Amino acid sequence: MKRRDFLIGTGVGGLVALGSVPTALAAGSRVREENAKPGTRDWLLKNARVDASKIRCPWIEGYCSRTSAAAGDKVEIKVSTNPAAKFTLDLYRLGYYGGEGGRLIERFGPLAGSPQPDPPTGDVRLRECQWETALTLTVSADWTSGVYLGKLTAQPAAKNTEQREGTESYVVFIVRDDRQCDFLFQCSDTTWAAYNRWPDLWSLYDDGTPPHNWYTGPGVSVSFDRPYGRYRQIFDAPLSQGSGEFLLWEFPLAYWMEQQGLDVSYISNLDTHARPERLLKARALISVGHDEYWSLAMYDNFKRAIEAGVHAAFFGGNSVDGVLDIRA
């Protein structure tokens, strides 16, 4: 599924099955081999910035064409720079890496950036960008499954007074695989999309009328085809700008699991929805962070995996609470 898939609607659901979690380390774990490689803290934003709305970084922001990708898949990176500016994209995989938290995969650029239009308001308040592709990545077979952050850094002309040198934000996607693994870490990206307010008061909880205070009801939808901005329930946190909720709620557990050398692979919520066979190749399924919005297919696929003998553990709050409708 590409990032133009969107979710719509709310409801109530629940899943409470929990099995014992295996603790044995997998021999020759690819994740342990990955974390033996040199890491860096350069993935951290050093010059984050938001505009007066405190929701977005219009100077440089972007999104990816897919929530997740496997080896051989192409991921289109859509970027807007306003005003026009050259920029670089540094791609990192997040993990432990001796405590550094990330490893540089590759640097791209400088690339030419230009302002991209804010999308019109569609039916049920849908804001869906159709930005130009700035860069297309092909997922390499040697990219270990994990969460990949692209750090965007603007490089405006020296005389440009509208933008500080080196303004930064993120794009994010998941690299998945189909191997047997001990733990399958489900990233909560449907919930990232639900709470995303970009460009201004356009989360699933905003109906466009004051006081913009936790609306829940019909007539609202959200798209993956837009940058991640500030979250509906999060105060100013520009150091996570563009990364969804991964850095806020999920990264600490991923960091710890990879520090321990556990055999972990990563998937998107949309993979749970569309690729149920992947769940059966894990010994334990892990729901992490704010994993609120599930489709009925996700619920059914998770439940069938548990019934087939796969363990499940939930490390988060408000899990499996909202029923969503995923559409192409």
Disulfide bonds with the S-S distance in Angstrom:
none
